[in-house]
């Protein structure tokens, strides 16, 4: 049985990052869809990248820089809700 998706948030003044760990291509597709759907209407574009972590898991990272209006928080909340992730460290 694979471990469910989980998320971690890090933020500083005008900078926010959400990392979502997952296993499998189906989860990766769901994350990419959530990013596309939930970031519509945001005035700034995020930097998005991914990498392998451990035990066959991968991570997608969404970073907003120079977020003067703090739009990233709303986008991140929508993404977590869309993916039904209840806990974010």
N, C-alpha and C positions, 0 to 999 in steps of 0.2 A: 504494500500500500504506500502510495506516495504522500509526502508531507504536503499539507495545504499551503497555499500562497500566504506569505506574511510580509509585513511592511515595516519600514523604519523611516522616521522623519528626522531631518536635521535642518535647523534654520538659524540664521543670523540676520542682522540688519540688511534688508534688500536682497537677501539670498535665501533660497529654500531648496531643499532636496528631499525627494521621496524615492526610496529604494524598495523594490518589490521583488522578493525571492520566489521562485517557482520551479516546477519540474514539468517538462514536456512541452510539446509544440502547441497543444490545444490551449494550455494556460498562457503561453506566450502570445498566441493570437488574441485571446480574450483581453490581455493587458494592452496590447497595441490598439485594439478596438476601443477600449475604455479611454486611453490617452487621446485618441482622435476625436471621439464623441465629446468628452468632458472638457477638452481644452478649446473647443470652438467658442469664439467670442472673447477670448482672452487677448488683450492688446499686445502681449509680448510672447515670443516663441521660446519654448524650453529647449535646452540641450538634452538630448536623449542618447543614452549609450547602454551597453550591456556587457556582461562578462560571465564566465563560469566561476562558480564558487566551489563548494565542496560537496561530496557525496552525490554527484550527478545533478546538482541544483545549479540554477543560473539566476542572475539578477538583472533587472532593468532599472536604470536610474534616470529620474526626471529632475532636471535642475533648472531653476529660474534664477537669473542674475539681474541686478538693477531693477528689482521689483518694487518700485517706488510706491505703488498703490496697493501692494500686498494682495495681488490677485491670485497668487499661487495657492494660498490656503484654501480658497474656495474650489479651485481646480482639483487639488489633492483630495478634499473631502468628497467631491463628486466621483473621483476615480475609485476611492475606497468603497464608497456605497455601491457603485456600479459592479465592482468585483466581489461584493459582499464580504469584505475584509473587516472584521469587527475590532481587531486590536492592532494598533500601530505604536511601536516603541519609539 
